[in-house]
Each structure stands twice: as structure tokens, then as C-alpha cells.
Amino acid sequence: MSVGAAVKGWFQRTGTEILGWILVPVGIVMMPAPGPGTLVLVAGIALLSRRYVWAQKILDPLERRAIEAAKFGVATWPRIVLSVLGVLWLVFLGGVWWAKPEIPEFSVLGVGFGPQLPAAGWVTALGLWVSAAAALGLLVFSIVRWREPRSTSGSSRS
């Protein structure tokens, strides 16, 4: 057995499991933060589903719901337009966080904010832009894969 085959075999068995166990908590942490947390979490569960029945039981309904949501999201042009506007909003917010503008000072439940934007800088901007790219990629994929073409007026129903 060659070294390449041994490394490939190890990664298929152990490496994917380790990566799955890393992605699950990282995805959970990323859920409220700017970034594609849900995708990271599902990717971790997908890797773990190769070895664990409990992960496969979680993944199957998630996959069905994701497909239903994607079909729903591209069913009409207004929904597609709103999704594109959401992508543009993420790009804009990334630019705002990159620019680090000063904001008015205020407090919420005793926690003070301002004059610096919380988590301002290139890391948050990059997270927002990666989220926008992921959202746009998923939108395009959903349109290509699940968008139902309108039937022409001359077609007959059977």
C-alpha cells in the first residue's frame, strides 16, 4: 500500500470524522455571528452521518426541509428579487463594517455601544461578504435546479 493510499484511507475514516466534529461546534458558534453558520453546521453533520446513525437521522429531515425551502424561495420572481436584495444588503453591510464608521453612543440593557462599531474591521466584513457569496451561490443553484418554468399559453393539459 502506497503512502498516498494510506493517507487517503485515513482521511476517509478518521479525518472526515475529526473535521465533522470541528465543523459542528464552529457552525453553532457562527449561527448568531455574521457568516454561513447553518451551512457549516450542516456540513459537519453531513460528514458525521457517514459514521453515525444519529447524524444520518438528523441530516435526512434537514435535507428535505432545505430542498422544500429552496423550491419555495425560487417559486416566484418577487421572492428571487428579495433574495438578491438580501445578498446586496450583506455586501453593503460588509462595506460598512470594513469602513469602521463612528456611531452614536447608546446602551441596551446596560451594555454600552459606540462610538466604535462593534466588531468593526476586515474580519467581520469578510464574514459578511462570504455569507453574501454563499447566499448568491445557493440562490443561483436553486434557480437552476428547482425553478419551474412557466407553462406556455399554447400548451395543452393532459
N, C-alpha and C positions, 0 to 999 in steps of 0.2 A: 504494500500500500504506500502510495506516494505521500509526501508531506502535504501537498495541496489537497488531496482527497481526505486526509486525516483532519486537516483544519476545517474543511467544508463539512465533514461529518460532525465534528464537534460543534460548529456553529449551528448546524441544523438542529442538533439536540439541545445543547446547553446554552449557546449564545442567544438563540431566539427566546429562550425562557428567561434568561437574565435581562435581555432587552425589554421583554414584555413586563417583567416586574419593575423595571425602571420607568417605563412609559406610563403605567397605571397611576402611581402617585404623582408623577410630574403632570399628567393630564388633569388630575384632581386639583392640584395647586393652580394650574393655569386656567381653570374654569372661570373664576371671577376676574382674573387679570386679563389684560389685553393679550390676545393670542388664541390660536386654534386649539384650546384645551380639550374640547369634545373630540376632535379628530385624534389627538394624541392619546386620549383615554381609550377610545375605540380601537386604535391601532394596537395598544398594549393588550387589550382583551382579545383581539384577533390573534395575536401571537401566542397568548396563553391558551387559547382554545385548541391549539394543536395538541396540547398535552393534558388539559384538564377538562373534564366533563362540565363542571360548574361554569367555566368560562364559555363553553360552547352553548350552554343553556341561556346565558346572558346575551351572547352575540346573535343568536338566531332572531329573537324578537327585535333587537336593535336594528338589525339589517332590514327586516320587514318594515319597521317604522320609518327608517331612513329613506327607503325607496318610496313609501307612501308620501312622505313629506316632500321628497324631490318631485314626484309627479304632481302633487298639489301645487307646489311652488312655481311650476312652469306651465300650468294648465291655461293661464290667461296672460295676455300681454301686460295688463296693469301689474300683475304680480312680478313679472320679469323686470319691468321698469323699476318697481320698488326695490327689488334686489340689487339692480345696478346702482340705484341711488344709495343704497346701504354700502356698497363697495366704495363708491365715491366719497361717502361720509368718512369711512375708515381711512382712506387716503388723505383726506383733508385733516382729520384729527392727528394722523401721523405727522403731517407738516406742522401743525400747531405744537405738538409735543417736541418736535425737533427744534423749533424756533425758541422754545422756552420763554414765552411772554410772562410778564408780571401780571398777577391777578389781584383783585381786591382782597383784603384780609377779612375772613369770616370764620365762624365756628359752627360746628354741627355736633350736638350732644357733648359739648365741652371739648371737642377736638378742634384745634385751630388750624386754619389753612391760609396760605398766602404769606408773603407776596410772590413766592415761587410756586409754580405749577407742580403739584405732587408728581413724583416720579418723572420729572421732565428730563429729556435727553434723548440720545440716539437709540438707547436700548428699547425704550417704550415705543418710540417712533417705528423702529424696525419691527417690533412685535405687531403693531397695528398694520403696517404695510404687508407683513407676511400673512396676517389674517385676511386682508383685502385680496391678496393674490390667491389664497386658498379658496375664499368665497367665490371669486370670479371663476377660478378653475372648476369648482364644483357646479356653479351655475351653467357654464358652457357645457360641461359633461351632461348635466341633467337635461338641458335643452336638446342636445344631440341624441341622447339616449331615450328620453321619455316624453318629449314634446309631441303631442298628437297633431298631425297636420289637419288643417280644416278640410272638410269634405267639400268637393266642388258642387255647385248647384245642379250640374247635369248628371251627377251620379245617381243611380237607382238603388233603392234599398231592397234587400232580399229578406 
